[in-house]
Amino acid sequence: MRVAMYYNNRDVRLEEMPKPRPGKGELLVKVVASGICGSDVMEWYRIKRAPLVLGHEIAGDVVEVGEGVDRFKVGDRVFVSHHVPCMECRYCLSGHHSACDLLRSTNFYPGGFAEFVRVPAVNLRRGVFVLPKEVGYDIGALIEPLACVVRGFRLMRFSAGKTILVIGSGIAGLMNIKLARALGAEKVIATDISAYRLGAAKRFGADAVIDASGDDVPQRIREANDGRPADYVVVSTGAKGALEQGFECVDRGGTVLVFAPPAPGTKTCLSLGDLWKDEVTMTSTYAASPEDITDTIELMRTGKVDVTDMITHRLGLAEAGKGFELVAKAEESIKVIIEPQR
């Protein structure tokens, strides 16, 4: 079968690998759509394991069923989660599924930028979901990133009728904007340094956008929010300065969510006295649980969150290198979908 083999952001090669075979309790899924995630182009995160087949946002068809599998059949349209929690450890039982050792070690093989993937039995038990007829394959490939956003809103205990600031309007930031709008935020404010992404933020529901490269962001927040900072701040970029800025923009009693991963070794200075005095909460989120995925599929099925307009490029497997360039440059693309059967 054909795969897009990742060596670095500028070197993604179309190669051949043996087509995997499902074993007992496993599935073979034909990948119809696979999204390029912002984390896929973080070289500090990926290159140490290169060469490898990336891609963890997939939707496709079950084409082979291993011995003992009775929950799925050939022809089922499915979304497959690459990470799955055990639901039994102390972390899962306390609601911190992303801290689960199993979640951090599971994956499907070889990766979503391939014509087929083998789904291990452990992933099948808690990480395979039948797509409703209302959800197409390309939208199904966006279930995983939106589920991560859904989890973030759960952990920061988002409630309607309040102001939310999203720092960084890449694909994750834009999904945070869409979800905030859908869940009843009173006011949504977004920042970025790209005029293209600020325009996208406005289209996708931001009431106000701020150019973080030149404006006094904390002051502009107050101007856009009746003189107050934001109730919620989502830091959707790994830049150190963005995190520090987030704490300058949150109101007393507010919450700062660290959504994007900072580079290894990143350290920052925060005024703990201000955090203590103002009762500011900081939380973080990584990945998504089965509950988050189930909720996300329902949001998509009902049309409460429509992500169709976020897809700017659909490319064949041979064009995966072009897709990586588009995402890495972060200029005029939002969501790039690879279609391995093309």
Contacts in CASP RR format, 6 or more apart in sequence:
PFRMAT RR
TARGET T0000
AUTHOR 0000-0000-0000
METHOD contacts of the structure
MODEL  1
MRVAMYYNNRDVRLEEMPKPRPGKGELLVKVVASGICGSDVMEWYRIKRA
PLVLGHEIAGDVVEVGEGVDRFKVGDRVFVSHHVPCMECRYCLSGHHSAC
DLLRSTNFYPGGFAEFVRVPAVNLRRGVFVLPKEVGYDIGALIEPLACVV
RGFRLMRFSAGKTILVIGSGIAGLMNIKLARALGAEKVIATDISAYRLGA
AKRFGADAVIDASGDDVPQRIREANDGRPADYVVVSTGAKGALEQGFECV
DRGGTVLVFAPPAPGTKTCLSLGDLWKDEVTMTSTYAASPEDITDTIELM
RTGKVDVTDMITHRLGLAEAGKGFELVAKAEESIKVIIEPQR
1 16 0 8 1.000
1 17 0 8 1.000
1 18 0 8 1.000
1 19 0 8 1.000
1 114 0 8 1.000
1 115 0 8 1.000
1 116 0 8 1.000
2 14 0 8 1.000
2 15 0 8 1.000
2 16 0 8 1.000
2 114 0 8 1.000
2 115 0 8 1.000
2 317 0 8 1.000
2 318 0 8 1.000
2 340 0 8 1.000
3 14 0 8 1.000
3 15 0 8 1.000
3 16 0 8 1.000
3 17 0 8 1.000
3 53 0 8 1.000
3 110 0 8 1.000
3 111 0 8 1.000
3 113 0 8 1.000
3 114 0 8 1.000
3 115 0 8 1.000
3 317 0 8 1.000
4 12 0 8 1.000
4 13 0 8 1.000
4 14 0 8 1.000
4 15 0 8 1.000
4 53 0 8 1.000
4 54 0 8 1.000
4 113 0 8 1.000
4 114 0 8 1.000
4 317 0 8 1.000
4 320 0 8 1.000
4 321 0 8 1.000
4 338 0 8 1.000
5 12 0 8 1.000
5 13 0 8 1.000
5 14 0 8 1.000
5 15 0 8 1.000
5 51 0 8 1.000
5 52 0 8 1.000
5 53 0 8 1.000
6 12 0 8 1.000
6 40 0 8 1.000
6 46 0 8 1.000
6 50 0 8 1.000
6 51 0 8 1.000
6 52 0 8 1.000
6 53 0 8 1.000
6 54 0 8 1.000
6 113 0 8 1.000
6 324 0 8 1.000
7 13 0 8 1.000
7 50 0 8 1.000
7 51 0 8 1.000
8 43 0 8 1.000
8 47 0 8 1.000
8 50 0 8 1.000
9 41 0 8 1.000
9 43 0 8 1.000
9 324 0 8 1.000
9 325 0 8 1.000
9 328 0 8 1.000
10 324 0 8 1.000
10 325 0 8 1.000
12 320 0 8 1.000
12 321 0 8 1.000
12 324 0 8 1.000
14 317 0 8 1.000
14 318 0 8 1.000
14 320 0 8 1.000
17 53 0 8 1.000
17 110 0 8 1.000
17 114 0 8 1.000
19 115 0 8 1.000
19 116 0 8 1.000
20 28 0 8 1.000
20 109 0 8 1.000
20 110 0 8 1.000
20 116 0 8 1.000
20 117 0 8 1.000
20 118 0 8 1.000
21 28 0 8 1.000
21 64 0 8 1.000
21 118 0 8 1.000
22 28 0 8 1.000
22 64 0 8 1.000
22 65 0 8 1.000
22 66 0 8 1.000
22 118 0 8 1.000
22 119 0 8 1.000
23 66 0 8 1.000
23 67 0 8 1.000
23 118 0 8 1.000
24 66 0 8 1.000
24 67 0 8 1.000
24 68 0 8 1.000
24 121 0 8 1.000
25 66 0 8 1.000
25 67 0 8 1.000
25 68 0 8 1.000
25 69 0 8 1.000
25 121 0 8 1.000
25 124 0 8 1.000
26 66 0 8 1.000
26 69 0 8 1.000
26 118 0 8 1.000
26 119 0 8 1.000
26 120 0 8 1.000
26 121 0 8 1.000
26 124 0 8 1.000
27 62 0 8 1.000
27 64 0 8 1.000
27 65 0 8 1.000
27 66 0 8 1.000
27 69 0 8 1.000
27 72 0 8 1.000
27 118 0 8 1.000
27 119 0 8 1.000
27 124 0 8 1.000
27 128 0 8 1.000
28 62 0 8 1.000
28 63 0 8 1.000
28 64 0 8 1.000
28 65 0 8 1.000
28 116 0 8 1.000
28 117 0 8 1.000
28 118 0 8 1.000
28 119 0 8 1.000
29 58 0 8 1.000
29 60 0 8 1.000
29 61 0 8 1.000
29 62 0 8 1.000
29 63 0 8 1.000
29 78 0 8 1.000
29 80 0 8 1.000
29 108 0 8 1.000
29 116 0 8 1.000
29 117 0 8 1.000
29 119 0 8 1.000
30 60 0 8 1.000
30 61 0 8 1.000
30 63 0 8 1.000
30 115 0 8 1.000
30 116 0 8 1.000
30 341 0 8 1.000
31 58 0 8 1.000
31 59 0 8 1.000
31 60 0 8 1.000
31 112 0 8 1.000
31 114 0 8 1.000
31 115 0 8 1.000
31 116 0 8 1.000
31 117 0 8 1.000
31 340 0 8 1.000
31 341 0 8 1.000
32 59 0 8 1.000
32 60 0 8 1.000
32 61 0 8 1.000
32 137 0 8 1.000
32 339 0 8 1.000
32 340 0 8 1.000
32 341 0 8 1.000
33 58 0 8 1.000
33 59 0 8 1.000
33 60 0 8 1.000
33 137 0 8 1.000
33 138 0 8 1.000
33 140 0 8 1.000
33 141 0 8 1.000
33 337 0 8 1.000
33 338 0 8 1.000
33 339 0 8 1.000
34 55 0 8 1.000
34 57 0 8 1.000
34 58 0 8 1.000
34 112 0 8 1.000
34 113 0 8 1.000
34 141 0 8 1.000
34 337 0 8 1.000
34 338 0 8 1.000
34 339 0 8 1.000
34 340 0 8 1.000
35 55 0 8 1.000
35 57 0 8 1.000
35 58 0 8 1.000
35 141 0 8 1.000
35 142 0 8 1.000
35 335 0 8 1.000
35 336 0 8 1.000
35 337 0 8 1.000
35 338 0 8 1.000
36 55 0 8 1.000
36 57 0 8 1.000
36 320 0 8 1.000
36 323 0 8 1.000
36 324 0 8 1.000
36 327 0 8 1.000
36 335 0 8 1.000
36 336 0 8 1.000
36 337 0 8 1.000
36 338 0 8 1.000
37 55 0 8 1.000
37 56 0 8 1.000
37 57 0 8 1.000
37 145 0 8 1.000
37 171 0 8 1.000
38 171 0 8 1.000
38 172 0 8 1.000
38 327 0 8 1.000
39 45 0 8 1.000
39 46 0 8 1.000
39 261 0 8 1.000
40 46 0 8 1.000
40 54 0 8 1.000
40 55 0 8 1.000
40 324 0 8 1.000
40 327 0 8 1.000
41 324 0 8 1.000
41 327 0 8 1.000
41 328 0 8 1.000
42 261 0 8 1.000
44 263 0 8 1.000
44 264 0 8 1.000
45 261 0 8 1.000
46 52 0 8 1.000
46 54 0 8 1.000
52 110 0 8 1.000
53 110 0 8 1.000
53 111 0 8 1.000
53 112 0 8 1.000
53 113 0 8 1.000
53 114 0 8 1.000
54 111 0 8 1.000
54 112 0 8 1.000
54 113 0 8 1.000
55 82 0 8 1.000
55 111 0 8 1.000
55 112 0 8 1.000
55 113 0 8 1.000
56 82 0 8 1.000
56 83 0 8 1.000
56 107 0 8 1.000
56 111 0 8 1.000
56 112 0 8 1.000
56 144 0 8 1.000
57 112 0 8 1.000
57 141 0 8 1.000
57 142 0 8 1.000
57 143 0 8 1.000
57 144 0 8 1.000
57 145 0 8 1.000
58 79 0 8 1.000
58 80 0 8 1.000
58 82 0 8 1.000
58 108 0 8 1.000
58 111 0 8 1.000
58 112 0 8 1.000
58 117 0 8 1.000
58 141 0 8 1.000
59 77 0 8 1.000
59 78 0 8 1.000
59 79 0 8 1.000
59 80 0 8 1.000
59 131 0 8 1.000
59 136 0 8 1.000
59 137 0 8 1.000
59 138 0 8 1.000
59 139 0 8 1.000
59 140 0 8 1.000
59 141 0 8 1.000
59 143 0 8 1.000
60 77 0 8 1.000
60 78 0 8 1.000
60 79 0 8 1.000
60 80 0 8 1.000
60 131 0 8 1.000
60 137 0 8 1.000
61 75 0 8 1.000
61 76 0 8 1.000
61 77 0 8 1.000
61 78 0 8 1.000
62 72 0 8 1.000
62 73 0 8 1.000
62 74 0 8 1.000
62 75 0 8 1.000
62 76 0 8 1.000
62 78 0 8 1.000
63 74 0 8 1.000
63 75 0 8 1.000
63 116 0 8 1.000
64 74 0 8 1.000
65 72 0 8 1.000
65 73 0 8 1.000
65 74 0 8 1.000
69 124 0 8 1.000
71 124 0 8 1.000
71 128 0 8 1.000
72 78 0 8 1.000
72 124 0 8 1.000
72 128 0 8 1.000
72 130 0 8 1.000
76 130 0 8 1.000
77 130 0 8 1.000
77 131 0 8 1.000
77 136 0 8 1.000
77 137 0 8 1.000
78 128 0 8 1.000
78 129 0 8 1.000
78 130 0 8 1.000
78 131 0 8 1.000
79 128 0 8 1.000
79 129 0 8 1.000
79 131 0 8 1.000
79 140 0 8 1.000
79 141 0 8 1.000
79 143 0 8 1.000
79 144 0 8 1.000
79 293 0 8 1.000
79 297 0 8 1.000
80 108 0 8 1.000
80 117 0 8 1.000
80 119 0 8 1.000
80 123 0 8 1.000
80 127 0 8 1.000
80 128 0 8 1.000
80 129 0 8 1.000
81 123 0 8 1.000
81 126 0 8 1.000
81 127 0 8 1.000
81 128 0 8 1.000
81 129 0 8 1.000
81 144 0 8 1.000
81 288 0 8 1.000
81 290 0 8 1.000
81 293 0 8 1.000
82 106 0 8 1.000
82 107 0 8 1.000
82 108 0 8 1.000
82 111 0 8 1.000
82 123 0 8 1.000
82 144 0 8 1.000
83 103 0 8 1.000
83 104 0 8 1.000
83 106 0 8 1.000
83 107 0 8 1.000
83 287 0 8 1.000
83 288 0 8 1.000
84 102 0 8 1.000
84 103 0 8 1.000
84 106 0 8 1.000
84 122 0 8 1.000
84 123 0 8 1.000
84 125 0 8 1.000
84 126 0 8 1.000
84 127 0 8 1.000
84 290 0 8 1.000
85 91 0 8 1.000
85 92 0 8 1.000
85 97 0 8 1.000
85 98 0 8 1.000
85 100 0 8 1.000
85 102 0 8 1.000
85 103 0 8 1.000
85 126 0 8 1.000
85 289 0 8 1.000
85 290 0 8 1.000
86 92 0 8 1.000
86 100 0 8 1.000
86 101 0 8 1.000
86 102 0 8 1.000
86 103 0 8 1.000
87 93 0 8 1.000
87 97 0 8 1.000
87 126 0 8 1.000
87 290 0 8 1.000
89 100 0 8 1.000
89 101 0 8 1.000
89 102 0 8 1.000
91 97 0 8 1.000
91 99 0 8 1.000
91 100 0 8 1.000
92 100 0 8 1.000
95 289 0 8 1.000
97 103 0 8 1.000
97 287 0 8 1.000
97 289 0 8 1.000
98 151 0 8 1.000
98 285 0 8 1.000
98 286 0 8 1.000
98 287 0 8 1.000
98 288 0 8 1.000
98 289 0 8 1.000
102 122 0 8 1.000
103 287 0 8 1.000
106 120 0 8 1.000
106 122 0 8 1.000
106 123 0 8 1.000
107 123 0 8 1.000
108 117 0 8 1.000
108 118 0 8 1.000
108 119 0 8 1.000
108 120 0 8 1.000
108 123 0 8 1.000
109 117 0 8 1.000
109 118 0 8 1.000
109 120 0 8 1.000
110 117 0 8 1.000
111 117 0 8 1.000
112 338 0 8 1.000
112 340 0 8 1.000
113 317 0 8 1.000
113 320 0 8 1.000
113 338 0 8 1.000
113 340 0 8 1.000
114 317 0 8 1.000
114 340 0 8 1.000
115 317 0 8 1.000
115 340 0 8 1.000
115 341 0 8 1.000
119 128 0 8 1.000
126 290 0 8 1.000
127 290 0 8 1.000
127 293 0 8 1.000
129 143 0 8 1.000
129 293 0 8 1.000
129 294 0 8 1.000
129 297 0 8 1.000
131 137 0 8 1.000
131 140 0 8 1.000
131 297 0 8 1.000
132 297 0 8 1.000
132 300 0 8 1.000
132 301 0 8 1.000
134 300 0 8 1.000
134 301 0 8 1.000
134 302 0 8 1.000
134 303 0 8 1.000
135 143 0 8 1.000
135 297 0 8 1.000
135 300 0 8 1.000
135 301 0 8 1.000
138 308 0 8 1.000
138 311 0 8 1.000
138 314 0 8 1.000
138 337 0 8 1.000
139 300 0 8 1.000
139 307 0 8 1.000
139 308 0 8 1.000
140 300 0 8 1.000
141 337 0 8 1.000
142 300 0 8 1.000
142 307 0 8 1.000
142 310 0 8 1.000
142 311 0 8 1.000
142 335 0 8 1.000
143 293 0 8 1.000
143 296 0 8 1.000
143 297 0 8 1.000
143 300 0 8 1.000
144 288 0 8 1.000
144 293 0 8 1.000
145 171 0 8 1.000
145 172 0 8 1.000
145 175 0 8 1.000
146 175 0 8 1.000
146 179 0 8 1.000
146 296 0 8 1.000
146 299 0 8 1.000
146 300 0 8 1.000
146 305 0 8 1.000
146 307 0 8 1.000
147 288 0 8 1.000
147 292 0 8 1.000
147 293 0 8 1.000
147 295 0 8 1.000
147 296 0 8 1.000
148 172 0 8 1.000
148 259 0 8 1.000
148 285 0 8 1.000
148 286 0 8 1.000
148 287 0 8 1.000
148 288 0 8 1.000
148 292 0 8 1.000
149 172 0 8 1.000
149 173 0 8 1.000
149 175 0 8 1.000
149 176 0 8 1.000
149 179 0 8 1.000
149 259 0 8 1.000
150 179 0 8 1.000
150 288 0 8 1.000
150 292 0 8 1.000
150 295 0 8 1.000
150 296 0 8 1.000
150 299 0 8 1.000
151 285 0 8 1.000
151 287 0 8 1.000
151 288 0 8 1.000
151 289 0 8 1.000
151 292 0 8 1.000
152 158 0 8 1.000
152 257 0 8 1.000
152 259 0 8 1.000
152 283 0 8 1.000
152 285 0 8 1.000
153 179 0 8 1.000
153 180 0 8 1.000
153 183 0 8 1.000
154 292 0 8 1.000
155 257 0 8 1.000
155 283 0 8 1.000
155 284 0 8 1.000
155 285 0 8 1.000
156 232 0 8 1.000
156 234 0 8 1.000
156 255 0 8 1.000
156 257 0 8 1.000
156 281 0 8 1.000
156 283 0 8 1.000
157 255 0 8 1.000
158 164 0 8 1.000
158 180 0 8 1.000
158 183 0 8 1.000
158 185 0 8 1.000
158 232 0 8 1.000
160 183 0 8 1.000
160 184 0 8 1.000
160 185 0 8 1.000
160 186 0 8 1.000
161 184 0 8 1.000
161 185 0 8 1.000
161 186 0 8 1.000
162 185 0 8 1.000
162 186 0 8 1.000
162 231 0 8 1.000
162 232 0 8 1.000
163 185 0 8 1.000
163 186 0 8 1.000
163 187 0 8 1.000
163 188 0 8 1.000
163 189 0 8 1.000
163 225 0 8 1.000
163 228 0 8 1.000
163 230 0 8 1.000
163 231 0 8 1.000
163 232 0 8 1.000
163 251 0 8 1.000
164 176 0 8 1.000
164 180 0 8 1.000
164 185 0 8 1.000
164 187 0 8 1.000
164 188 0 8 1.000
164 189 0 8 1.000
164 230 0 8 1.000
164 231 0 8 1.000
164 232 0 8 1.000
164 233 0 8 1.000
164 234 0 8 1.000
165 189 0 8 1.000
165 190 0 8 1.000
165 191 0 8 1.000
165 221 0 8 1.000
165 230 0 8 1.000
165 232 0 8 1.000
165 233 0 8 1.000
165 234 0 8 1.000
165 246 0 8 1.000
165 249 0 8 1.000
165 250 0 8 1.000
166 173 0 8 1.000
166 176 0 8 1.000
166 177 0 8 1.000
166 180 0 8 1.000
166 188 0 8 1.000
166 189 0 8 1.000
166 190 0 8 1.000
166 191 0 8 1.000
166 201 0 8 1.000
166 206 0 8 1.000
166 234 0 8 1.000
166 236 0 8 1.000
167 191 0 8 1.000
167 212 0 8 1.000
167 233 0 8 1.000
167 234 0 8 1.000
167 235 0 8 1.000
167 236 0 8 1.000
167 237 0 8 1.000
167 242 0 8 1.000
167 245 0 8 1.000
167 246 0 8 1.000
167 249 0 8 1.000
168 190 0 8 1.000
168 191 0 8 1.000
168 192 0 8 1.000
168 197 0 8 1.000
168 212 0 8 1.000
168 235 0 8 1.000
168 236 0 8 1.000
168 237 0 8 1.000
168 242 0 8 1.000
169 177 0 8 1.000
169 190 0 8 1.000
169 191 0 8 1.000
169 192 0 8 1.000
169 194 0 8 1.000
169 197 0 8 1.000
169 198 0 8 1.000
169 200 0 8 1.000
169 201 0 8 1.000
169 206 0 8 1.000
169 209 0 8 1.000
169 236 0 8 1.000
170 192 0 8 1.000
170 197 0 8 1.000
170 200 0 8 1.000
170 236 0 8 1.000
170 237 0 8 1.000
170 330 0 8 1.000
170 334 0 8 1.000
171 310 0 8 1.000
171 334 0 8 1.000
171 335 0 8 1.000
172 236 0 8 1.000
172 259 0 8 1.000
172 260 0 8 1.000
173 190 0 8 1.000
173 201 0 8 1.000
173 234 0 8 1.000
173 236 0 8 1.000
173 259 0 8 1.000
174 197 0 8 1.000
174 200 0 8 1.000
174 201 0 8 1.000
174 204 0 8 1.000
174 310 0 8 1.000
174 334 0 8 1.000
175 307 0 8 1.000
175 310 0 8 1.000
176 234 0 8 1.000
176 236 0 8 1.000
176 259 0 8 1.000
177 188 0 8 1.000
177 190 0 8 1.000
177 201 0 8 1.000
177 204 0 8 1.000
177 205 0 8 1.000
177 206 0 8 1.000
178 204 0 8 1.000
178 205 0 8 1.000
178 305 0 8 1.000
178 306 0 8 1.000
178 307 0 8 1.000
178 310 0 8 1.000
179 299 0 8 1.000
179 305 0 8 1.000
180 188 0 8 1.000
181 188 0 8 1.000
181 204 0 8 1.000
181 205 0 8 1.000
182 299 0 8 1.000
182 304 0 8 1.000
182 305 0 8 1.000
187 207 0 8 1.000
187 208 0 8 1.000
187 224 0 8 1.000
187 225 0 8 1.000
188 205 0 8 1.000
188 206 0 8 1.000
188 207 0 8 1.000
189 206 0 8 1.000
189 207 0 8 1.000
189 208 0 8 1.000
189 209 0 8 1.000
189 210 0 8 1.000
189 221 0 8 1.000
189 224 0 8 1.000
189 225 0 8 1.000
189 230 0 8 1.000
190 198 0 8 1.000
190 201 0 8 1.000
190 202 0 8 1.000
190 206 0 8 1.000
190 208 0 8 1.000
190 209 0 8 1.000
190 210 0 8 1.000
191 198 0 8 1.000
191 209 0 8 1.000
191 210 0 8 1.000
191 211 0 8 1.000
191 212 0 8 1.000
191 217 0 8 1.000
192 198 0 8 1.000
192 201 0 8 1.000
192 209 0 8 1.000
192 211 0 8 1.000
192 212 0 8 1.000
193 211 0 8 1.000
193 212 0 8 1.000
193 213 0 8 1.000
194 330 0 8 1.000
194 331 0 8 1.000
195 211 0 8 1.000
196 331 0 8 1.000
196 332 0 8 1.000
197 330 0 8 1.000
197 334 0 8 1.000
198 209 0 8 1.000
198 210 0 8 1.000
198 211 0 8 1.000
199 209 0 8 1.000
200 334 0 8 1.000
201 209 0 8 1.000
202 209 0 8 1.000
203 309 0 8 1.000
204 309 0 8 1.000
204 310 0 8 1.000
207 224 0 8 1.000
208 220 0 8 1.000
208 224 0 8 1.000
210 217 0 8 1.000
210 220 0 8 1.000
210 221 0 8 1.000
210 224 0 8 1.000
212 242 0 8 1.000
212 245 0 8 1.000
217 245 0 8 1.000
217 248 0 8 1.000
217 249 0 8 1.000
218 229 0 8 1.000
218 245 0 8 1.000
218 248 0 8 1.000
218 249 0 8 1.000
221 229 0 8 1.000
221 230 0 8 1.000
221 249 0 8 1.000
222 228 0 8 1.000
222 229 0 8 1.000
228 251 0 8 1.000
229 248 0 8 1.000
229 249 0 8 1.000
229 250 0 8 1.000
229 251 0 8 1.000
230 249 0 8 1.000
230 250 0 8 1.000
230 251 0 8 1.000
230 254 0 8 1.000
231 250 0 8 1.000
231 251 0 8 1.000
231 253 0 8 1.000
231 254 0 8 1.000
231 255 0 8 1.000
232 250 0 8 1.000
232 254 0 8 1.000
232 255 0 8 1.000
232 256 0 8 1.000
232 257 0 8 1.000
233 246 0 8 1.000
233 247 0 8 1.000
233 249 0 8 1.000
233 250 0 8 1.000
233 254 0 8 1.000
233 255 0 8 1.000
233 256 0 8 1.000
233 257 0 8 1.000
234 257 0 8 1.000
234 259 0 8 1.000
235 242 0 8 1.000
235 243 0 8 1.000
235 246 0 8 1.000
235 256 0 8 1.000
235 257 0 8 1.000
235 258 0 8 1.000
235 259 0 8 1.000
235 260 0 8 1.000
236 259 0 8 1.000
236 260 0 8 1.000
237 260 0 8 1.000
238 260 0 8 1.000
238 261 0 8 1.000
238 262 0 8 1.000
238 263 0 8 1.000
238 266 0 8 1.000
239 262 0 8 1.000
240 262 0 8 1.000
240 266 0 8 1.000
240 267 0 8 1.000
240 268 0 8 1.000
241 268 0 8 1.000
243 256 0 8 1.000
243 258 0 8 1.000
243 262 0 8 1.000
243 268 0 8 1.000
244 268 0 8 1.000
244 269 0 8 1.000
244 270 0 8 1.000
246 256 0 8 1.000
247 256 0 8 1.000
247 270 0 8 1.000
247 271 0 8 1.000
247 274 0 8 1.000
247 275 0 8 1.000
247 280 0 8 1.000
247 282 0 8 1.000
250 256 0 8 1.000
250 280 0 8 1.000
252 278 0 8 1.000
252 279 0 8 1.000
252 280 0 8 1.000
253 278 0 8 1.000
253 279 0 8 1.000
253 280 0 8 1.000
253 281 0 8 1.000
254 278 0 8 1.000
254 279 0 8 1.000
254 280 0 8 1.000
254 281 0 8 1.000
255 280 0 8 1.000
255 281 0 8 1.000
255 282 0 8 1.000
255 283 0 8 1.000
256 280 0 8 1.000
256 281 0 8 1.000
256 282 0 8 1.000
256 283 0 8 1.000
257 282 0 8 1.000
257 283 0 8 1.000
257 284 0 8 1.000
257 285 0 8 1.000
258 282 0 8 1.000
258 283 0 8 1.000
258 284 0 8 1.000
258 285 0 8 1.000
259 284 0 8 1.000
259 285 0 8 1.000
261 286 0 8 1.000
274 280 0 8 1.000
275 282 0 8 1.000
288 296 0 8 1.000
296 305 0 8 1.000
298 304 0 8 1.000
299 305 0 8 1.000
300 306 0 8 1.000
300 307 0 8 1.000
307 335 0 8 1.000
310 334 0 8 1.000
310 335 0 8 1.000
311 334 0 8 1.000
311 335 0 8 1.000
311 336 0 8 1.000
311 337 0 8 1.000
312 332 0 8 1.000
312 333 0 8 1.000
312 334 0 8 1.000
312 335 0 8 1.000
312 336 0 8 1.000
313 323 0 8 1.000
313 326 0 8 1.000
313 333 0 8 1.000
313 335 0 8 1.000
313 336 0 8 1.000
313 337 0 8 1.000
314 337 0 8 1.000
314 339 0 8 1.000
315 322 0 8 1.000
315 323 0 8 1.000
315 336 0 8 1.000
315 337 0 8 1.000
315 338 0 8 1.000
315 339 0 8 1.000
315 342 0 8 1.000
316 338 0 8 1.000
316 339 0 8 1.000
316 340 0 8 1.000
316 342 0 8 1.000
317 338 0 8 1.000
317 339 0 8 1.000
317 340 0 8 1.000
317 341 0 8 1.000
317 342 0 8 1.000
318 342 0 8 1.000
319 338 0 8 1.000
320 338 0 8 1.000
323 333 0 8 1.000
323 336 0 8 1.000
323 338 0 8 1.000
326 332 0 8 1.000
326 333 0 8 1.000
326 336 0 8 1.000
327 333 0 8 1.000
327 336 0 8 1.000
END
